[in-house]
Amino acid sequence: MNSLQKDRMDSSFLTFALVLALAFANGTNDVSKAIATLVGSGVTNYRTAIVWGTAWTVAGAGFAILVAGAMVKTFSNGLLQPGTILSPTIALAILFGAMVWVLVASRTGLPVSTTHALTGAIVGTGLVAFAGEGLLWTAIGNKIALPLLLSPFLAFGLSLILHPAMRRAATKWGGSCLCLIPASRTLFTVEARGSTRTVFQSTELGQPIVAMPAQCDRAGLRGVTVGLDTVHWLSSGLASFARGTNDAPKIVAMLLLGSTTATWPSVWFQFAAFGGVACAMGLGSYLGGLRVTEVLAEKVTRMDHAEGLSANLTTSTLVLCSGWLGLPVSTTHVSSSAIIGIGLLKGFTAVRWTTVRDMVLAWVITLPAAGCFAALAYALLARFS
């Protein structure tokens, strides 16, 4: 193996290591966006919520390999002029700049966007490496800047639309449950006032169940119950799944940065890339997701059951739709804006505006901060390479 081949192998290994590091940083900051409502509305504690969000994040990141081709293409070659030649140090600088900023924000408890950080790092490195001439400014504006700018307003508006329906459902169904009793092969509903209605029962085993207490556990029943808590858990899981599906391809795309076709060397390499990123995101979520979760759960606005559910449904709907369409919206902006919108429904004073101010400031700073870190990294790498 000659020295050129060895340098390329070392560079590829370092690039993959930084991709995993960025995925870890993403997990520390972004797991909070889908689970904060579970804690803020009193459904569960921090540790359980983080484990739940971590599991669904990993599942979503793994699923991204099947549906995220458009996102990979956008971030690997959709922002660069055709024929732009990239040195290995460019990908390293972009990854370093984005990773450092996301880790700094996570450490200080600020919810920031990995999408914003990557975009800022790409632009910052491009300005230093080739004076910005290799960047497709129109694509950056239409494919990234516009969706990122619109997503907070869409989340804010959708949360205002969804919440009245969630509030009515909570009022009507609060205290009710859907009970499945495997021993008697019976499925029935129990309303808050105690009345019951058999939905289904097998004719082969058991007797019809009537006059059950208002809560299934009071009767000592051994079965599965489904209520509003269950719906909230599911919405949180769906939002975490959507976040993983939306964020993993942006990070993985750095391995193909500058590729003209955005094709993988082999199927096994593609699976290894997505699998590694999924695991790294999960590890970061589990080990470092507490700080930002505390901010969104307790320091923006107080939430009850229906409000947390509304915010989660808003987040999961917008992020899943945008990921399917290949539009890189920020889960941070969507989730935070939905929570702020829910708070405003209770009045202007229900929102802690000092926290919101810090969050918005972090959003604004992310682009230039990540760009500066990446530009500095490129200058140092280019000098010593």
C-alpha positions, 0 to 999 in steps of 0.5 A, a space after each residue: 500500500 503506497 502513501 497516497 492510498 494510506 492517506 485516503 484510508 486514514 481520511 475515510 476512517 476519520 470522516 466516518 468517525 466524525 460522522 458518528 461523533 456528529 450523530 452522537 451530538 445530534 442525539 444529545 440535543 434532539 431526543 428532547 424534542 419528542 419526549 419533553 411533553 411526556 415529562 412536562 405534562 406529568 405522564 412519566 419521569 425523565 429517565 423513562 422518557 429518554 429511554 422511550 425516545 432513544 428506542 424510537 429514534 434508533 428505529 427511525 434512523 434505521 428506517 431512513 435507509 428505505 425512505 431518505 434517498 432525496 435527503 441524502 442527495 440534497 446534502 451530499 451533492 445538491 448544494 454544490 456546483 456540478 464538477 466542484 472538486 472537494 478535498 477530504 479535508 472539506 468533509 472533515 471540517 464540515 463535520 467538525 464544525 457542526 459537531 462542536 456547535 451541537 455539543 456546546 449547545 447541548 452542554 448549555 441546555 440550548 435546543 439547536 438544529 443539527 440541520 442548521 449546524 450542517 448548513 452553516 458548516 457547509 457554507 462556512 467551509 465553502 467560503 474559505 475553501 473556494 470563496 463560495 463559488 462552488 456553492 449552489 446558493 439558489 439550492 441552499 435558499 430553496 431546499 434548506 433556508 426556506 423550509 427552515 424559515 417556514 417550519 416554525 410558523 407551520 408548527 405554531 399554526 398547526 398546534 393552534 389548530 390541533 389543540 382545540 380538538 385534543 382538548 375536546 377529546 381529553 374532556 370527553 375521554 379523560 378517565 376512560 379506557 379501552 380494556 383487553 382481557 385475554 383470559 376471556 377474549 373480551 375487549 370493552 370500554 370503560 367510561 369515566 362515569 363507570 359505564 361499560 360497553 363490550 366492543 368484542 367478545 369471543 363466543 367460545 370462552 368466557 361470559 359477557 362482562 358488565 358493570 365494570 368499575 370506572 378504572 380497570 385496575 380497581 377490578 384487579 383485571 389482568 389485561 391491557 388498557 389503552 387511554 389518553 396516556 397511551 395515545 400520548 406515549 404513541 405520539 411521542 414515539 412517533 415524533 422520535 421516529 420521525 426525528 430519526 428518519 429526518 436527521 439520520 440521512 443528513 448526517 450520513 450524506 456527509 460520507 458522500 459529500 461531493 459525489 455526483 450521483 450520491 450512490 453508495 460503494 456497496 449495499 453493505 457500506 450503506 447499511 453500515 453507515 445508517 446502522 452506525 449513525 442510528 446507534 450513535 444517535 441512540 447512545 447520545 440520546 441516552 447518555 446526554 439528552 437530559 439537559 435540553 429535555 429539562 429546558 423544553 419540559 419545564 422552562 418554556 411553559 407548563 403543559 397538561 395532558 392535552 397540551 403535550 399531546 397536541 405539541 407531539 402530534 404537531 411535531 410528528 406530523 410535520 417532521 414525517 411529512 417533510 422527511 418523506 418529501 425530502 425537505 430538511 426541516 428542523 425538528 428543534 424549530 418544529 417542536 419548540 414552536 409547537 410548545 410555544 404555540 400551546 403556551 400562548 393559547 393560555 395567555 401571553 404570560 403563560 410563556 417564559 419569554 426569557 427561555 424563548 429569547 435564549 432559544 431563538 438567539 441560539 437558532 440565529 447563532 447556529 448558522 454563523 457559529 457552526 460556519 466559523 468552527 468549520 472554517 477554522 477547522 478547514 484552515 488548520 487541516 489545510 495548513 497541516 495536511 
